[in-house]
Amino acid sequence: MAKKVVATLKTGSGKSFTKCIKMVKSKKTGAYSYREEMVHNDHIKDYFDRK
């Protein structure tokens, strides 16, 4: 299954996306967790600026 996903991302349209990992602090417990998301290259700065 993973090979199929990797092969799809290497095509022309898949190269315009980046996997972003962001640390997010929980309001309830104060602990940090990580949020992973596939973001278009044009919107990476917006992804990290928003809360």
C-alpha positions as CSV (number, residue, x, y, z in Angstrom):
1,M,0.0,0.0,0.0
2,A,2.8,2.5,0.9
3,K,4.4,2.0,-2.5
4,K,1.2,3.1,-4.2
5,V,1.0,6.2,-2.2
6,V,4.6,7.2,-2.8
7,A,4.3,6.5,-6.5
8,T,1.2,8.8,-6.6
9,L,3.0,11.6,-4.8
10,K,5.9,11.5,-7.3
11,T,3.7,12.2,-10.3
12,G,3.4,15.8,-11.6
13,S,0.6,16.9,-9.3
14,G,2.0,15.2,-6.2
15,K,5.2,17.3,-6.2
16,S,3.3,20.4,-5.4
17,F,2.4,19.2,-1.9
18,T,4.5,19.0,1.3
19,K,3.9,17.1,4.5
20,C,3.9,19.6,7.4
21,I,4.3,18.7,11.0
22,K,3.2,21.2,13.6
23,M,3.4,21.2,17.4
24,V,0.1,22.1,19.0
25,K,-0.5,22.8,22.7
26,S,-3.7,21.4,24.3
27,K,-5.8,24.1,26.0
28,K,-7.2,21.5,28.4
29,T,-4.0,19.7,29.7
30,G,-1.2,21.9,28.4
31,A,0.5,19.0,26.8
32,Y,2.0,19.2,23.3
33,S,1.0,17.0,20.4
34,Y,1.9,16.9,16.8
35,R,-0.4,17.6,13.9
36,E,0.6,16.3,10.4
37,E,-1.1,17.5,7.2
38,M,-0.4,17.5,3.5
39,V,-0.3,21.1,2.4
40,H,0.0,22.7,-1.0
41,N,3.4,24.5,-1.4
42,D,1.6,27.8,-1.9
43,H,-0.1,27.6,1.5
44,I,2.7,26.4,3.8
45,K,3.2,29.8,5.4
46,D,-0.5,30.2,6.0
47,Y,-0.6,26.7,7.6
48,F,2.0,27.6,10.2
49,D,0.7,31.1,10.9
50,R,-2.8,30.0,11.8
51,K,-3.6,28.7,15.2
